[in-house]
Amino acid sequence: MKSLGVPARDSLYLGDIYCVDYLGATGFGMHCVIFDVPGAYKDQGLPRVETLEEFEAQLSHFWAP
């Protein structure tokens, strides 16, 4: 991020593991969406999608630069 000159708050991370991806990205100051194909995080109140098509369709809902 530093080499690109992009602040963390202006970035969105898509990851599938809560304790690694979500906590790591949000701890760094990034926005994050969980890629949750099996629905493991369905009732956790996290920003999540189950398909890449859903992610694309809802991208502006999760994050707007």
PDBQT receptor file of N, H, CA, C and O in Angstrom, charges set to zero:
ATOM      1  N   MET A   1       0.828  -1.155   0.000  1.00  0.00    +0.000 N 
ATOM      2  CA  MET A   1       0.000   0.000   0.000  1.00  0.00    +0.000 C 
ATOM      3  C   MET A   1       0.888   1.239   0.000  1.00  0.00    +0.000 C 
ATOM      4  O   MET A   1       0.603   2.223  -0.682  1.00  0.00    +0.000 OA
ATOM      5  N   LYS A   2       1.946   1.175   0.760  1.00  0.00    +0.000 N 
ATOM      6  H   LYS A   2       2.177   0.375   1.314  1.00  0.00    +0.000 HD
ATOM      7  CA  LYS A   2       2.848   2.323   0.831  1.00  0.00    +0.000 C 
ATOM      8  C   LYS A   2       3.474   2.606  -0.533  1.00  0.00    +0.000 C 
ATOM      9  O   LYS A   2       3.558   3.759  -0.954  1.00  0.00    +0.000 OA
ATOM     10  N   SER A   3       3.907   1.562  -1.213  1.00  0.00    +0.000 N 
ATOM     11  H   SER A   3       3.839   0.625  -0.871  1.00  0.00    +0.000 HD
ATOM     12  CA  SER A   3       4.552   1.761  -2.520  1.00  0.00    +0.000 C 
ATOM     13  C   SER A   3       3.566   2.263  -3.574  1.00  0.00    +0.000 C 
ATOM     14  O   SER A   3       3.966   2.920  -4.535  1.00  0.00    +0.000 OA
ATOM     15  N   LEU A   4       2.297   1.962  -3.399  1.00  0.00    +0.000 N 
ATOM     16  H   LEU A   4       1.972   1.428  -2.618  1.00  0.00    +0.000 HD
ATOM     17  CA  LEU A   4       1.269   2.438  -4.323  1.00  0.00    +0.000 C 
ATOM     18  C   LEU A   4       0.741   3.811  -3.934  1.00  0.00    +0.000 C 
ATOM     19  O   LEU A   4       0.074   4.472  -4.729  1.00  0.00    +0.000 OA
ATOM     20  N   GLY A   5       1.038   4.240  -2.716  1.00  0.00    +0.000 N 
ATOM     21  H   GLY A   5       1.580   3.704  -2.070  1.00  0.00    +0.000 HD
ATOM     22  CA  GLY A   5       0.555   5.524  -2.247  1.00  0.00    +0.000 C 
ATOM     23  C   GLY A   5      -0.936   5.541  -1.976  1.00  0.00    +0.000 C 
ATOM     24  O   GLY A   5      -1.594   6.570  -2.126  1.00  0.00    +0.000 OA
ATOM     25  N   VAL A   6      -1.464   4.398  -1.578  1.00  0.00    +0.000 N 
ATOM     26  H   VAL A   6      -0.930   3.561  -1.456  1.00  0.00    +0.000 HD
ATOM     27  CA  VAL A   6      -2.898   4.276  -1.325  1.00  0.00    +0.000 C 
ATOM     28  C   VAL A   6      -3.121   4.111   0.178  1.00  0.00    +0.000 C 
ATOM     29  O   VAL A   6      -2.569   3.192   0.783  1.00  0.00    +0.000 OA
ATOM     30  N   PRO A   7      -3.918   4.980   0.786  1.00  0.00    +0.000 N 
ATOM     31  CA  PRO A   7      -4.211   4.803   2.211  1.00  0.00    +0.000 C 
ATOM     32  C   PRO A   7      -5.068   3.558   2.433  1.00  0.00    +0.000 C 
ATOM     33  O   PRO A   7      -5.896   3.209   1.590  1.00  0.00    +0.000 OA
ATOM     34  N   ALA A   8      -4.870   2.900   3.553  1.00  0.00    +0.000 N 
ATOM     35  H   ALA A   8      -4.198   3.183   4.237  1.00  0.00    +0.000 HD
ATOM     36  CA  ALA A   8      -5.625   1.689   3.872  1.00  0.00    +0.000 C 
ATOM     37  C   ALA A   8      -7.126   1.948   3.845  1.00  0.00    +0.000 C 
ATOM     38  O   ALA A   8      -7.889   1.096   3.388  1.00  0.00    +0.000 OA
ATOM     39  N   ARG A   9      -7.561   3.102   4.324  1.00  0.00    +0.000 N 
ATOM     40  H   ARG A   9      -6.942   3.794   4.695  1.00  0.00    +0.000 HD
ATOM     41  CA  ARG A   9      -8.998   3.406   4.387  1.00  0.00    +0.000 C 
ATOM     42  C   ARG A   9      -9.644   3.497   3.001  1.00  0.00    +0.000 C 
ATOM     43  O   ARG A   9     -10.868   3.457   2.880  1.00  0.00    +0.000 OA
ATOM     44  N   ASP A  10      -8.818   3.619   1.960  1.00  0.00    +0.000 N 
ATOM     45  H   ASP A  10      -7.824   3.652   2.058  1.00  0.00    +0.000 HD
ATOM     46  CA  ASP A  10      -9.320   3.697   0.588  1.00  0.00    +0.000 C 
ATOM     47  C   ASP A  10      -9.224   2.355  -0.137  1.00  0.00    +0.000 C 
ATOM     48  O   ASP A  10      -9.285   2.301  -1.365  1.00  0.00    +0.000 OA
ATOM     49  N   SER A  11      -9.075   1.285   0.622  1.00  0.00    +0.000 N 
ATOM     50  H   SER A  11      -9.025   1.328   1.619  1.00  0.00    +0.000 HD
ATOM     51  CA  SER A  11      -8.886  -0.043   0.039  1.00  0.00    +0.000 C 
ATOM     52  C   SER A  11      -9.934  -1.014   0.559  1.00  0.00    +0.000 C 
ATOM     53  O   SER A  11     -10.441  -0.875   1.672  1.00  0.00    +0.000 OA
ATOM     54  N   LEU A  12     -10.246  -2.000  -0.273  1.00  0.00    +0.000 N 
ATOM     55  H   LEU A  12      -9.835  -2.113  -1.177  1.00  0.00    +0.000 HD
ATOM     56  CA  LEU A  12     -11.202  -3.040   0.088  1.00  0.00    +0.000 C 
ATOM     57  C   LEU A  12     -10.537  -4.395  -0.097  1.00  0.00    +0.000 C 
ATOM     58  O   LEU A  12      -9.928  -4.668  -1.131  1.00  0.00    +0.000 OA
ATOM     59  N   TYR A  13     -10.661  -5.232   0.911  1.00  0.00    +0.000 N 
ATOM     60  H   TYR A  13     -11.155  -5.010   1.751  1.00  0.00    +0.000 HD
ATOM     61  CA  TYR A  13     -10.053  -6.560   0.906  1.00  0.00    +0.000 C 
ATOM     62  C   TYR A  13     -11.165  -7.600   0.887  1.00  0.00    +0.000 C 
ATOM     63  O   TYR A  13     -12.133  -7.491   1.639  1.00  0.00    +0.000 OA
ATOM     64  N   LEU A  14     -11.031  -8.593   0.041  1.00  0.00    +0.000 N 
ATOM     65  H   LEU A  14     -10.244  -8.682  -0.569  1.00  0.00    +0.000 HD
ATOM     66  CA  LEU A  14     -11.974  -9.711  -0.004  1.00  0.00    +0.000 C 
ATOM     67  C   LEU A  14     -11.218 -10.948   0.453  1.00  0.00    +0.000 C 
ATOM     68  O   LEU A  14     -10.254 -11.364  -0.190  1.00  0.00    +0.000 OA
ATOM     69  N   GLY A  15     -11.651 -11.534   1.557  1.00  0.00    +0.000 N 
ATOM     70  H   GLY A  15     -12.434 -11.196   2.080  1.00  0.00    +0.000 HD
ATOM     71  CA  GLY A  15     -10.962 -12.703   2.085  1.00  0.00    +0.000 C 
ATOM     72  C   GLY A  15     -11.947 -13.716   2.633  1.00  0.00    +0.000 C 
ATOM     73  O   GLY A  15     -13.115 -13.402   2.865  1.00  0.00    +0.000 OA
ATOM     74  N   ASP A  16     -11.468 -14.932   2.839  1.00  0.00    +0.000 N 
ATOM     75  H   ASP A  16     -10.520 -15.187   2.651  1.00  0.00    +0.000 HD
ATOM     76  CA  ASP A  16     -12.382 -15.994   3.254  1.00  0.00    +0.000 C 
ATOM     77  C   ASP A  16     -12.156 -16.508   4.673  1.00  0.00    +0.000 C 
ATOM     78  O   ASP A  16     -12.900 -17.377   5.129  1.00  0.00    +0.000 OA
ATOM     79  N   ILE A  17     -11.168 -16.006   5.371  1.00  0.00    +0.000 N 
ATOM     80  H   ILE A  17     -10.563 -15.301   5.001  1.00  0.00    +0.000 HD
ATOM     81  CA  ILE A  17     -10.891 -16.483   6.724  1.00  0.00    +0.000 C 
ATOM     82  C   ILE A  17     -10.979 -15.308   7.693  1.00  0.00    +0.000 C 
ATOM     83  O   ILE A  17     -10.194 -14.364   7.616  1.00  0.00    +0.000 OA
ATOM     84  N   TYR A  18     -11.939 -15.381   8.596  1.00  0.00    +0.000 N 
ATOM     85  H   TYR A  18     -12.577 -16.149   8.658  1.00  0.00    +0.000 HD
ATOM     86  CA  TYR A  18     -12.187 -14.276   9.520  1.00  0.00    +0.000 C 
ATOM     87  C   TYR A  18     -10.941 -13.876  10.317  1.00  0.00    +0.000 C 
ATOM     88  O   TYR A  18     -10.544 -12.711  10.311  1.00  0.00    +0.000 OA
ATOM     89  N   CYS A  19     -10.330 -14.844  10.999  1.00  0.00    +0.000 N 
ATOM     90  H   CYS A  19     -10.652 -15.790  11.004  1.00  0.00    +0.000 HD
ATOM     91  CA  CYS A  19      -9.232 -14.514  11.910  1.00  0.00    +0.000 C 
ATOM     92  C   CYS A  19      -7.970 -14.056  11.183  1.00  0.00    +0.000 C 
ATOM     93  O   CYS A  19      -7.134 -13.379  11.781  1.00  0.00    +0.000 OA
ATOM     94  N   VAL A  20      -7.817 -14.403   9.936  1.00  0.00    +0.000 N 
ATOM     95  H   VAL A  20      -8.496 -14.953   9.451  1.00  0.00    +0.000 HD
ATOM     96  CA  VAL A  20      -6.649 -13.972   9.166  1.00  0.00    +0.000 C 
ATOM     97  C   VAL A  20      -6.999 -12.773   8.289  1.00  0.00    +0.000 C 
ATOM     98  O   VAL A  20      -6.402 -11.705   8.421  1.00  0.00    +0.000 OA
ATOM     99  N   ASP A  21      -7.951 -12.951   7.408  1.00  0.00    +0.000 N 
ATOM    100  H   ASP A  21      -8.437 -13.819   7.300  1.00  0.00    +0.000 HD
ATOM    101  CA  ASP A  21      -8.272 -11.932   6.416  1.00  0.00    +0.000 C 
ATOM    102  C   ASP A  21      -9.037 -10.744   6.995  1.00  0.00    +0.000 C 
ATOM    103  O   ASP A  21      -8.616  -9.597   6.849  1.00  0.00    +0.000 OA
ATOM    104  N   TYR A  22     -10.158 -11.024   7.648  1.00  0.00    +0.000 N 
ATOM    105  H   TYR A  22     -10.500 -11.956   7.767  1.00  0.00    +0.000 HD
ATOM    106  CA  TYR A  22     -10.998  -9.938   8.143  1.00  0.00    +0.000 C 
ATOM    107  C   TYR A  22     -10.298  -9.149   9.251  1.00  0.00    +0.000 C 
ATOM    108  O   TYR A  22     -10.214  -7.922   9.186  1.00  0.00    +0.000 OA
ATOM    109  N   LEU A  23      -9.803  -9.846  10.251  1.00  0.00    +0.000 N 
ATOM    110  H   LEU A  23      -9.871 -10.842  10.303  1.00  0.00    +0.000 HD
ATOM    111  CA  LEU A  23      -9.142  -9.152  11.350  1.00  0.00    +0.000 C 
ATOM    112  C   LEU A  23      -7.854  -8.464  10.896  1.00  0.00    +0.000 C 
ATOM    113  O   LEU A  23      -7.536  -7.365  11.352  1.00  0.00    +0.000 OA
ATOM    114  N   GLY A  24      -7.127  -9.109  10.008  1.00  0.00    +0.000 N 
ATOM    115  H   GLY A  24      -7.385 -10.001   9.638  1.00  0.00    +0.000 HD
ATOM    116  CA  GLY A  24      -5.897  -8.496   9.491  1.00  0.00    +0.000 C 
ATOM    117  C   GLY A  24      -6.167  -7.232   8.697  1.00  0.00    +0.000 C 
ATOM    118  O   GLY A  24      -5.520  -6.207   8.912  1.00  0.00    +0.000 OA
ATOM    119  N   ALA A  25      -7.124  -7.303   7.777  1.00  0.00    +0.000 N 
ATOM    120  H   ALA A  25      -7.650  -8.136   7.603  1.00  0.00    +0.000 HD
ATOM    121  CA  ALA A  25      -7.444  -6.147   6.930  1.00  0.00    +0.000 C 
ATOM    122  C   ALA A  25      -8.033  -5.002   7.741  1.00  0.00    +0.000 C 
ATOM    123  O   ALA A  25      -7.602  -3.857   7.604  1.00  0.00    +0.000 OA
ATOM    124  N   THR A  26      -9.008  -5.301   8.579  1.00  0.00    +0.000 N 
ATOM    125  H   THR A  26      -9.358  -6.231   8.691  1.00  0.00    +0.000 HD
ATOM    126  CA  THR A  26      -9.626  -4.233   9.362  1.00  0.00    +0.000 C 
ATOM    127  C   THR A  26      -8.666  -3.687  10.411  1.00  0.00    +0.000 C 
ATOM    128  O   THR A  26      -8.708  -2.500  10.733  1.00  0.00    +0.000 OA
ATOM    129  N   GLY A  27      -7.810  -4.538  10.940  1.00  0.00    +0.000 N 
ATOM    130  H   GLY A  27      -7.776  -5.503  10.679  1.00  0.00    +0.000 HD
ATOM    131  CA  GLY A  27      -6.801  -4.080  11.885  1.00  0.00    +0.000 C 
ATOM    132  C   GLY A  27      -5.801  -3.135  11.245  1.00  0.00    +0.000 C 
ATOM    133  O   GLY A  27      -5.223  -2.282  11.918  1.00  0.00    +0.000 OA
ATOM    134  N   PHE A  28      -5.599  -3.287   9.953  1.00  0.00    +0.000 N 
ATOM    135  H   PHE A  28      -6.068  -3.981   9.406  1.00  0.00    +0.000 HD
ATOM    136  CA  PHE A  28      -4.699  -2.428   9.183  1.00  0.00    +0.000 C 
ATOM    137  C   PHE A  28      -5.407  -1.154   8.723  1.00  0.00    +0.000 C 
ATOM    138  O   PHE A  28      -4.769  -0.217   8.242  1.00  0.00    +0.000 OA
ATOM    139  N   GLY A  29      -6.735  -1.131   8.877  1.00  0.00    +0.000 N 
ATOM    140  H   GLY A  29      -7.253  -1.892   9.268  1.00  0.00    +0.000 HD
ATOM    141  CA  GLY A  29      -7.506   0.044   8.501  1.00  0.00    +0.000 C 
ATOM    142  C   GLY A  29      -8.243  -0.075   7.175  1.00  0.00    +0.000 C 
ATOM    143  O   GLY A  29      -8.826   0.900   6.700  1.00  0.00    +0.000 OA
ATOM    144  N   MET A  30      -8.222  -1.263   6.572  1.00  0.00    +0.000 N 
ATOM    145  H   MET A  30      -7.749  -2.054   6.958  1.00  0.00    +0.000 HD
ATOM    146  CA  MET A  30      -8.901  -1.483   5.302  1.00  0.00    +0.000 C 
ATOM    147  C   MET A  30     -10.358  -1.878   5.544  1.00  0.00    +0.000 C 
ATOM    148  O   MET A  30     -10.714  -2.319   6.637  1.00  0.00    +0.000 OA
ATOM    149  N   HIS A  31     -11.180  -1.718   4.537  1.00  0.00    +0.000 N 
ATOM    150  H   HIS A  31     -10.891  -1.360   3.649  1.00  0.00    +0.000 HD
ATOM    151  CA  HIS A  31     -12.525  -2.275   4.540  1.00  0.00    +0.000 C 
ATOM    152  C   HIS A  31     -12.369  -3.742   4.131  1.00  0.00    +0.000 C 
ATOM    153  O   HIS A  31     -11.452  -4.078   3.382  1.00  0.00    +0.000 OA
ATOM    154  N   CYS A  32     -13.250  -4.610   4.613  1.00  0.00    +0.000 N 
ATOM    155  H   CYS A  32     -13.994  -4.336   5.222  1.00  0.00    +0.000 HD
ATOM    156  CA  CYS A  32     -13.123  -6.030   4.277  1.00  0.00    +0.000 C 
ATOM    157  C   CYS A  32     -14.492  -6.668   4.116  1.00  0.00    +0.000 C 
ATOM    158  O   CYS A  32     -15.438  -6.339   4.832  1.00  0.00    +0.000 OA
ATOM    159  N   VAL A  33     -14.578  -7.581   3.167  1.00  0.00    +0.000 N 
ATOM    160  H   VAL A  33     -13.810  -7.847   2.585  1.00  0.00    +0.000 HD
ATOM    161  CA  VAL A  33     -15.768  -8.393   2.936  1.00  0.00    +0.000 C 
ATOM    162  C   VAL A  33     -15.317  -9.853   2.997  1.00  0.00    +0.000 C 
ATOM    163  O   VAL A  33     -14.301 -10.225   2.412  1.00  0.00    +0.000 OA
ATOM    164  N   ILE A  34     -16.081 -10.664   3.708  1.00  0.00    +0.000 N 
ATOM    165  H   ILE A  34     -16.907 -10.361   4.184  1.00  0.00    +0.000 HD
ATOM    166  CA  ILE A  34     -15.773 -12.097   3.808  1.00  0.00    +0.000 C 
ATOM    167  C   ILE A  34     -16.391 -12.829   2.616  1.00  0.00    +0.000 C 
ATOM    168  O   ILE A  34     -17.580 -12.687   2.332  1.00  0.00    +0.000 OA
ATOM    169  N   PHE A  35     -15.571 -13.604   1.933  1.00  0.00    +0.000 N 
ATOM    170  H   PHE A  35     -14.605 -13.719   2.164  1.00  0.00    +0.000 HD
ATOM    171  CA  PHE A  35     -16.033 -14.461   0.837  1.00  0.00    +0.000 C 
ATOM    172  C   PHE A  35     -16.439 -15.783   1.468  1.00  0.00    +0.000 C 
ATOM    173  O   PHE A  35     -15.600 -16.656   1.693  1.00  0.00    +0.000 OA
ATOM    174  N   ASP A  36     -17.717 -15.925   1.750  1.00  0.00    +0.000 N 
ATOM    175  H   ASP A  36     -18.398 -15.216   1.567  1.00  0.00    +0.000 HD
ATOM    176  CA  ASP A  36     -18.251 -16.980   2.602  1.00  0.00    +0.000 C 
ATOM    177  C   ASP A  36     -19.117 -17.964   1.817  1.00  0.00    +0.000 C 
ATOM    178  O   ASP A  36     -20.338 -17.981   1.978  1.00  0.00    +0.000 OA
ATOM    179  N   VAL A  37     -18.499 -18.771   0.981  1.00  0.00    +0.000 N 
ATOM    180  H   VAL A  37     -17.508 -18.757   0.851  1.00  0.00    +0.000 HD
ATOM    181  CA  VAL A  37     -19.226 -19.722   0.140  1.00  0.00    +0.000 C 
ATOM    182  C   VAL A  37     -20.079 -20.692   0.955  1.00  0.00    +0.000 C 
ATOM    183  O   VAL A  37     -21.235 -20.919   0.597  1.00  0.00    +0.000 OA
ATOM    184  N   PRO A  38     -19.552 -21.276   2.044  1.00  0.00    +0.000 N 
ATOM    185  CA  PRO A  38     -20.373 -22.236   2.792  1.00  0.00    +0.000 C 
ATOM    186  C   PRO A  38     -21.392 -21.603   3.744  1.00  0.00    +0.000 C 
ATOM    187  O   PRO A  38     -22.209 -22.315   4.328  1.00  0.00    +0.000 OA
ATOM    188  N   GLY A  39     -21.359 -20.298   3.905  1.00  0.00    +0.000 N 
ATOM    189  H   GLY A  39     -20.696 -19.719   3.431  1.00  0.00    +0.000 HD
ATOM    190  CA  GLY A  39     -22.313 -19.628   4.793  1.00  0.00    +0.000 C 
ATOM    191  C   GLY A  39     -21.949 -19.707   6.263  1.00  0.00    +0.000 C 
ATOM    192  O   GLY A  39     -22.817 -19.545   7.121  1.00  0.00    +0.000 OA
ATOM    193  N   ALA A  40     -20.696 -19.950   6.568  1.00  0.00    +0.000 N 
ATOM    194  H   ALA A  40     -19.991 -20.082   5.871  1.00  0.00    +0.000 HD
ATOM    195  CA  ALA A  40     -20.248 -20.103   7.951  1.00  0.00    +0.000 C 
ATOM    196  C   ALA A  40     -20.412 -18.830   8.780  1.00  0.00    +0.000 C 
ATOM    197  O   ALA A  40     -20.560 -18.902  10.000  1.00  0.00    +0.000 OA
ATOM    198  N   TYR A  41     -20.387 -17.675   8.134  1.00  0.00    +0.000 N 
ATOM    199  H   TYR A  41     -20.268 -17.616   7.143  1.00  0.00    +0.000 HD
ATOM    200  CA  TYR A  41     -20.481 -16.398   8.848  1.00  0.00    +0.000 C 
ATOM    201  C   TYR A  41     -21.829 -15.708   8.634  1.00  0.00    +0.000 C 
ATOM    202  O   TYR A  41     -21.967 -14.512   8.893  1.00  0.00    +0.000 OA
ATOM    203  N   LYS A  42     -22.801 -16.450   8.170  1.00  0.00    +0.000 N 
ATOM    204  H   LYS A  42     -22.689 -17.421   7.959  1.00  0.00    +0.000 HD
ATOM    205  CA  LYS A  42     -24.102 -15.896   7.783  1.00  0.00    +0.000 C 
ATOM    206  C   LYS A  42     -24.779 -15.107   8.900  1.00  0.00    +0.000 C 
ATOM    207  O   LYS A  42     -25.386 -14.071   8.629  1.00  0.00    +0.000 OA
ATOM    208  N   ASP A  43     -24.695 -15.562  10.125  1.00  0.00    +0.000 N 
ATOM    209  H   ASP A  43     -24.202 -16.404  10.345  1.00  0.00    +0.000 HD
ATOM    210  CA  ASP A  43     -25.388 -14.914  11.240  1.00  0.00    +0.000 C 
ATOM    211  C   ASP A  43     -24.458 -14.111  12.136  1.00  0.00    +0.000 C 
ATOM    212  O   ASP A  43     -24.778 -13.866  13.299  1.00  0.00    +0.000 OA
ATOM    213  N   GLN A  44     -23.313 -13.701  11.608  1.00  0.00    +0.000 N 
ATOM    214  H   GLN A  44     -23.054 -13.901  10.664  1.00  0.00    +0.000 HD
ATOM    215  CA  GLN A  44     -22.321 -12.997  12.423  1.00  0.00    +0.000 C 
ATOM    216  C   GLN A  44     -22.364 -11.483  12.270  1.00  0.00    +0.000 C 
ATOM    217  O   GLN A  44     -21.634 -10.782  12.970  1.00  0.00    +0.000 OA
ATOM    218  N   GLY A  45     -23.199 -10.956  11.374  1.00  0.00    +0.000 N 
ATOM    219  H   GLY A  45     -23.792 -11.526  10.806  1.00  0.00    +0.000 HD
ATOM    220  CA  GLY A  45     -23.289  -9.519  11.182  1.00  0.00    +0.000 C 
ATOM    221  C   GLY A  45     -22.098  -8.918  10.456  1.00  0.00    +0.000 C 
ATOM    222  O   GLY A  45     -21.839  -7.720  10.572  1.00  0.00    +0.000 OA
ATOM    223  N   LEU A  46     -21.371  -9.740   9.707  1.00  0.00    +0.000 N 
ATOM    224  H   LEU A  46     -21.581 -10.713   9.612  1.00  0.00    +0.000 HD
ATOM    225  CA  LEU A  46     -20.204  -9.271   8.961  1.00  0.00    +0.000 C 
ATOM    226  C   LEU A  46     -20.580  -8.969   7.516  1.00  0.00    +0.000 C 
ATOM    227  O   LEU A  46     -21.505  -9.575   6.976  1.00  0.00    +0.000 OA
ATOM    228  N   PRO A  47     -19.869  -8.038   6.889  1.00  0.00    +0.000 N 
ATOM    229  CA  PRO A  47     -20.078  -7.858   5.452  1.00  0.00    +0.000 C 
ATOM    230  C   PRO A  47     -19.577  -9.108   4.734  1.00  0.00    +0.000 C 
ATOM    231  O   PRO A  47     -18.408  -9.471   4.865  1.00  0.00    +0.000 OA
ATOM    232  N   ARG A  48     -20.449  -9.762   3.981  1.00  0.00    +0.000 N 
ATOM    233  H   ARG A  48     -21.398  -9.467   3.875  1.00  0.00    +0.000 HD
ATOM    234  CA  ARG A  48     -20.085 -11.042   3.379  1.00  0.00    +0.000 C 
ATOM    235  C   ARG A  48     -20.820 -11.280   2.075  1.00  0.00    +0.000 C 
ATOM    236  O   ARG A  48     -21.882 -10.709   1.826  1.00  0.00    +0.000 OA
ATOM    237  N   VAL A  49     -20.243 -12.122   1.258  1.00  0.00    +0.000 N 
ATOM    238  H   VAL A  49     -19.380 -12.586   1.459  1.00  0.00    +0.000 HD
ATOM    239  CA  VAL A  49     -20.864 -12.572   0.009  1.00  0.00    +0.000 C 
ATOM    240  C   VAL A  49     -20.603 -14.060  -0.136  1.00  0.00    +0.000 C 
ATOM    241  O   VAL A  49     -19.680 -14.605   0.469  1.00  0.00    +0.000 OA
ATOM    242  N   GLU A  50     -21.430 -14.713  -0.950  1.00  0.00    +0.000 N 
ATOM    243  H   GLU A  50     -22.180 -14.271  -1.442  1.00  0.00    +0.000 HD
ATOM    244  CA  GLU A  50     -21.249 -16.142  -1.187  1.00  0.00    +0.000 C 
ATOM    245  C   GLU A  50     -20.747 -16.445  -2.591  1.00  0.00    +0.000 C 
ATOM    246  O   GLU A  50     -20.335 -17.571  -2.870  1.00  0.00    +0.000 OA
ATOM    247  N   THR A  51     -20.777 -15.455  -3.479  1.00  0.00    +0.000 N 
ATOM    248  H   THR A  51     -21.111 -14.540  -3.252  1.00  0.00    +0.000 HD
ATOM    249  CA  THR A  51     -20.280 -15.640  -4.848  1.00  0.00    +0.000 C 
ATOM    250  C   THR A  51     -19.568 -14.369  -5.304  1.00  0.00    +0.000 C 
ATOM    251  O   THR A  51     -19.779 -13.295  -4.742  1.00  0.00    +0.000 OA
ATOM    252  N   LEU A  52     -18.736 -14.500  -6.312  1.00  0.00    +0.000 N 
ATOM    253  H   LEU A  52     -18.564 -15.373  -6.769  1.00  0.00    +0.000 HD
ATOM    254  CA  LEU A  52     -18.085 -13.320  -6.877  1.00  0.00    +0.000 C 
ATOM    255  C   LEU A  52     -19.092 -12.425  -7.594  1.00  0.00    +0.000 C 
ATOM    256  O   LEU A  52     -18.927 -11.206  -7.642  1.00  0.00    +0.000 OA
ATOM    257  N   GLU A  53     -20.129 -13.035  -8.148  1.00  0.00    +0.000 N 
ATOM    258  H   GLU A  53     -20.263 -14.025  -8.109  1.00  0.00    +0.000 HD
ATOM    259  CA  GLU A  53     -21.180 -12.250  -8.798  1.00  0.00    +0.000 C 
ATOM    260  C   GLU A  53     -21.912 -11.386  -7.772  1.00  0.00    +0.000 C 
ATOM    261  O   GLU A  53     -22.237 -10.230  -8.046  1.00  0.00    +0.000 OA
ATOM    262  N   GLU A  54     -22.168 -11.942  -6.606  1.00  0.00    +0.000 N 
ATOM    263  H   GLU A  54     -21.904 -12.881  -6.384  1.00  0.00    +0.000 HD
ATOM    264  CA  GLU A  54     -22.803 -11.181  -5.529  1.00  0.00    +0.000 C 
ATOM    265  C   GLU A  54     -21.883 -10.044  -5.077  1.00  0.00    +0.000 C 
ATOM    266  O   GLU A  54     -22.349  -8.934  -4.821  1.00  0.00    +0.000 OA
ATOM    267  N   PHE A  55     -20.592 -10.316  -4.979  1.00  0.00    +0.000 N 
ATOM    268  H   PHE A  55     -20.214 -11.218  -5.187  1.00  0.00    +0.000 HD
ATOM    269  CA  PHE A  55     -19.628  -9.290  -4.600  1.00  0.00    +0.000 C 
ATOM    270  C   PHE A  55     -19.650  -8.137  -5.606  1.00  0.00    +0.000 C 
ATOM    271  O   PHE A  55     -19.703  -6.968  -5.223  1.00  0.00    +0.000 OA
ATOM    272  N   GLU A  56     -19.610  -8.474  -6.877  1.00  0.00    +0.000 N 
ATOM    273  H   GLU A  56     -19.567  -9.423  -7.188  1.00  0.00    +0.000 HD
ATOM    274  CA  GLU A  56     -19.633  -7.453  -7.917  1.00  0.00    +0.000 C 
ATOM    275  C   GLU A  56     -20.928  -6.638  -7.868  1.00  0.00    +0.000 C 
ATOM    276  O   GLU A  56     -20.897  -5.414  -7.995  1.00  0.00    +0.000 OA
ATOM    277  N   ALA A  57     -22.047  -7.305  -7.687  1.00  0.00    +0.000 N 
ATOM    278  H   ALA A  57     -22.072  -8.300  -7.584  1.00  0.00    +0.000 HD
ATOM    279  CA  ALA A  57     -23.336  -6.626  -7.665  1.00  0.00    +0.000 C 
ATOM    280  C   ALA A  57     -23.484  -5.706  -6.451  1.00  0.00    +0.000 C 
ATOM    281  O   ALA A  57     -24.167  -4.684  -6.528  1.00  0.00    +0.000 OA
ATOM    282  N   GLN A  58     -22.852  -6.059  -5.337  1.00  0.00    +0.000 N 
ATOM    283  H   GLN A  58     -22.298  -6.889  -5.274  1.00  0.00    +0.000 HD
ATOM    284  CA  GLN A  58     -23.011  -5.294  -4.110  1.00  0.00    +0.000 C 
ATOM    285  C   GLN A  58     -21.789  -4.444  -3.760  1.00  0.00    +0.000 C 
ATOM    286  O   GLN A  58     -21.726  -3.873  -2.671  1.00  0.00    +0.000 OA
ATOM    287  N   LEU A  59     -20.844  -4.358  -4.648  1.00  0.00    +0.000 N 
ATOM    288  H   LEU A  59     -20.895  -4.822  -5.532  1.00  0.00    +0.000 HD
ATOM    289  CA  LEU A  59     -19.602  -3.654  -4.363  1.00  0.00    +0.000 C 
ATOM    290  C   LEU A  59     -19.839  -2.245  -3.816  1.00  0.00    +0.000 C 
ATOM    291  O   LEU A  59     -19.217  -1.858  -2.827  1.00  0.00    +0.000 OA
ATOM    292  N   SER A  60     -20.704  -1.495  -4.429  1.00  0.00    +0.000 N 
ATOM    293  H   SER A  60     -21.209  -1.809  -5.233  1.00  0.00    +0.000 HD
ATOM    294  CA  SER A  60     -20.934  -0.127  -3.964  1.00  0.00    +0.000 C 
ATOM    295  C   SER A  60     -21.616  -0.103  -2.593  1.00  0.00    +0.000 C 
ATOM    296  O   SER A  60     -21.510   0.889  -1.872  1.00  0.00    +0.000 OA
ATOM    297  N   HIS A  61     -22.304  -1.169  -2.230  1.00  0.00    +0.000 N 
ATOM    298  H   HIS A  61     -22.390  -1.975  -2.816  1.00  0.00    +0.000 HD
ATOM    299  CA  HIS A  61     -22.932  -1.263  -0.914  1.00  0.00    +0.000 C 
ATOM    300  C   HIS A  61     -21.865  -1.435   0.183  1.00  0.00    +0.000 C 
ATOM    301  O   HIS A  61     -21.996  -0.876   1.271  1.00  0.00    +0.000 OA
ATOM    302  N   PHE A  62     -20.820  -2.206  -0.111  1.00  0.00    +0.000 N 
ATOM    303  H   PHE A  62     -20.714  -2.660  -0.996  1.00  0.00    +0.000 HD
ATOM    304  CA  PHE A  62     -19.790  -2.490   0.861  1.00  0.00    +0.000 C 
ATOM    305  C   PHE A  62     -18.798  -1.336   1.020  1.00  0.00    +0.000 C 
ATOM    306  O   PHE A  62     -18.271  -1.103   2.108  1.00  0.00    +0.000 OA
ATOM    307  N   TRP A  63     -18.553  -0.617  -0.083  1.00  0.00    +0.000 N 
ATOM    308  H   TRP A  63     -18.982  -0.807  -0.967  1.00  0.00    +0.000 HD
ATOM    309  CA  TRP A  63     -17.485   0.370  -0.028  1.00  0.00    +0.000 C 
ATOM    310  C   TRP A  63     -17.619   1.341  -1.196  1.00  0.00    +0.000 C 
ATOM    311  O   TRP A  63     -17.824   0.939  -2.342  1.00  0.00    +0.000 OA
ATOM    312  N   ALA A  64     -17.504   2.583  -0.888  1.00  0.00    +0.000 N 
ATOM    313  H   ALA A  64     -17.338   2.909   0.043  1.00  0.00    +0.000 HD
ATOM    314  CA  ALA A  64     -17.497   3.624  -1.920  1.00  0.00    +0.000 C 
ATOM    315  C   ALA A  64     -16.318   4.540  -1.664  1.00  0.00    +0.000 C 
ATOM    316  O   ALA A  64     -16.264   5.209  -0.632  1.00  0.00    +0.000 OA
ATOM    317  N   PRO A  65     -15.374   4.579  -2.589  1.00  0.00    +0.000 N 
ATOM    318  CA  PRO A  65     -14.161   5.403  -2.390  1.00  0.00    +0.000 C 
ATOM    319  C   PRO A  65     -14.490   6.884  -2.275  1.00  0.00    +0.000 C 
ATOM    320  O   PRO A  65     -13.589   7.705  -2.106  1.00  0.00    +0.000 OA
TER     321      PRO A  65
